[in-house]
Amino acid sequence: MDNNKPETIGDGATVIVKNVMAAFSYNAPDGSSSLLEYWEKASGRKATECAHEICNRQATEGAIATRAFSADKSRYVFPACETCARRTEMLYVKGPLVPLP
């Protein structure tokens, strides 16, 4: 594993998350131009579609969320369409989730 990459959560598994509201004001970390680019670099994957299980739209942004029903309140990035990135209910997301530094 590359030591410069953060450890992902739920690689290939479904994770229940809750979007962090007002997350659109966050700057992309690690010299990335966007949160979606940060997710791609950190996960080593290309974001083609929204990670929400019931959505088939193209991923256009990186959404910031916390894990639902967990004491872990770290913030994670996942690829999302514009609609799913702004949802307020819990989402079933196909991993991986990439932690924010």
C-alpha positions in Angstrom: 0.0 0.0 0.0 1.2 3.5 -0.8 2.0 5.3 2.4 1.0 8.6 0.9 -2.6 7.5 0.4 -5.1 7.6 3.2 -6.7 4.3 4.2 -10.1 3.9 2.7 -13.2 2.6 4.4 -15.7 0.1 3.0 -13.8 -0.8 -0.2 -16.4 -2.6 -2.2 -18.9 -2.7 0.7 -22.0 -0.6 1.4 -21.6 2.0 4.1 -24.4 4.1 5.6 -23.5 7.8 5.6 -25.0 11.2 6.4 -23.9 14.1 4.3 -22.2 17.0 6.1 -24.2 20.1 5.4 -22.4 23.2 4.1 -19.6 21.0 3.0 -19.4 22.7 -0.4 -17.3 25.5 1.2 -14.5 23.0 1.9 -11.3 23.3 -0.2 -9.9 20.2 -1.8 -7.0 18.8 0.2 -3.6 17.5 -1.0 -3.2 19.8 -4.0 -6.3 18.5 -5.7 -8.4 20.9 -7.7 -11.7 19.4 -6.4 -12.9 16.9 -3.8 -13.8 14.5 -6.6 -10.2 14.6 -7.9 -9.0 14.1 -4.3 -11.2 11.0 -4.0 -9.8 9.6 -7.3 -6.2 10.2 -6.3 -6.6 8.7 -2.8 -8.7 5.7 -3.9 -6.8 5.0 -7.1 -10.1 4.7 -9.0 -12.0 6.8 -11.6 -15.3 8.2 -10.4 -17.7 7.4 -13.1 -21.1 7.2 -11.3 -22.6 8.4 -8.1 -21.8 6.0 -5.2 -25.3 6.2 -3.7 -26.7 2.6 -4.3 -30.0 3.7 -5.9 -28.5 6.4 -8.2 -27.2 5.8 -11.7 -26.2 9.4 -12.5 -22.7 10.5 -13.3 -20.5 11.6 -10.4 -19.8 15.3 -10.7 -18.5 16.1 -7.3 -17.1 14.8 -4.1 -19.6 14.7 -1.3 -18.5 14.9 2.4 -20.2 12.7 4.9 -19.8 11.0 8.3 -20.6 7.3 8.9 -24.1 6.9 10.3 -24.6 4.9 13.5 -20.9 5.1 14.3 -18.9 6.7 17.0 -16.5 7.6 14.2 -17.3 11.2 13.3 -14.5 11.6 10.9 -15.3 13.2 7.6 -15.1 11.1 4.4 -15.4 11.9 0.7 -17.3 9.8 -1.9 -18.2 10.5 -5.5 -21.7 11.8 -6.0 -24.1 13.5 -8.4 -25.2 17.0 -7.6 -28.5 15.7 -6.2 -27.1 13.0 -3.9 -24.3 15.3 -2.6 -27.1 17.6 -1.2 -29.4 15.0 0.2 -30.2 15.3 3.9 -31.3 11.7 4.7 -29.0 8.8 5.3 -27.5 7.3 2.1 -26.3 3.7 1.3 -23.0 4.4 -0.4 -20.8 1.9 -2.2 -17.3 2.3 -0.9 -14.6 3.2 -0.7 -14.9 6.3 1.4 -11.7 8.4 1.6 -11.0 10.2 4.8 -10.4 13.9 4.8 -7.0 14.9 6.4 
